[in-house]
Amino acid sequence: MTSAIKKAEKSYVVFVLAKEGEKTNQWVVLSIHDTVLGHVAWFGRWRQYTFSPQPNTTYSWGCLMEIANFLQGKNQEHRKLGFSA
């Protein structure tokens, strides 16, 4: 069994910048069919960006990987800008 995680081949998730702040931003997460899936925002207690899903939403492995990769990238960018992580 391989431990490598494959990247989703097709994108089903769209991240739309909803609010740009001095230190942090917020995004609305949409399906490719324009359904709101949730939002990404800075969660101060955990000192990182997190995803908050809409109630009664279901996600495939590929969608979760896309969201996780987006979060990882935004958290890395935040640290590189010199903000506390």
C-alpha positions in Angstrom: 0.0 0.0 0.0 1.4 3.4 -1.0 1.3 6.3 1.4 1.3 8.9 -1.4 -1.9 11.0 -1.6 -3.1 11.7 -5.1 -4.4 15.1 -6.1 -7.9 15.3 -7.4 -8.0 15.3 -11.2 -10.9 17.6 -11.7 -11.8 20.7 -9.6 -15.3 20.8 -8.1 -14.7 23.6 -5.7 -14.3 27.4 -6.3 -12.9 29.8 -3.7 -14.2 33.4 -4.0 -12.5 36.2 -2.0 -15.4 37.6 0.1 -13.5 40.0 2.4 -10.0 41.3 2.4 -8.6 42.4 5.7 -5.4 44.0 6.9 -4.0 40.7 8.2 -6.5 38.0 7.2 -9.0 37.4 4.5 -12.3 35.4 4.1 -13.5 33.3 1.2 -16.8 31.8 0.2 -16.5 28.2 -0.9 -18.7 27.3 -3.8 -19.4 24.1 -5.8 -18.9 24.4 -9.6 -22.7 24.6 -9.7 -22.7 27.8 -7.5 -23.9 26.1 -4.4 -22.5 27.6 -1.2 -20.5 24.9 0.6 -19.1 27.0 3.4 -16.5 29.6 4.1 -12.8 29.9 4.9 -11.8 32.4 7.6 -9.1 33.0 10.2 -9.8 31.1 13.4 -7.9 33.0 16.1 -7.8 30.4 18.8 -6.1 27.9 16.5 -4.1 30.7 14.7 -4.8 29.4 11.3 -7.4 29.5 8.5 -10.2 27.0 8.8 -13.1 25.8 6.8 -16.6 26.1 8.2 -19.1 24.0 6.2 -22.8 24.9 5.6 -25.2 22.6 7.5 -26.3 19.5 5.7 -23.5 19.5 3.1 -21.6 16.3 2.1 -18.1 16.2 0.6 -16.2 13.7 -1.5 -12.6 12.8 -0.9 -11.6 15.0 -3.8 -13.5 18.1 -2.5 -12.0 17.7 0.9 -8.5 17.4 -0.6 -9.1 20.7 -2.6 -10.2 22.5 0.6 -7.3 21.1 2.6 -4.8 22.1 0.0 -6.3 25.6 -0.1 -6.1 25.9 3.6 -2.5 24.7 3.7 -1.5 27.2 1.0 -3.2 30.2 2.7 -1.7 29.3 6.1 1.7 29.0 4.6 1.3 32.4 2.8 0.1 33.9 6.1 3.3 32.7 7.9 5.6 33.9 5.1 4.1 37.4 5.4 5.4 37.5 9.0 2.1 37.2 10.8 2.1 35.0 13.8 0.8 31.5 12.9 
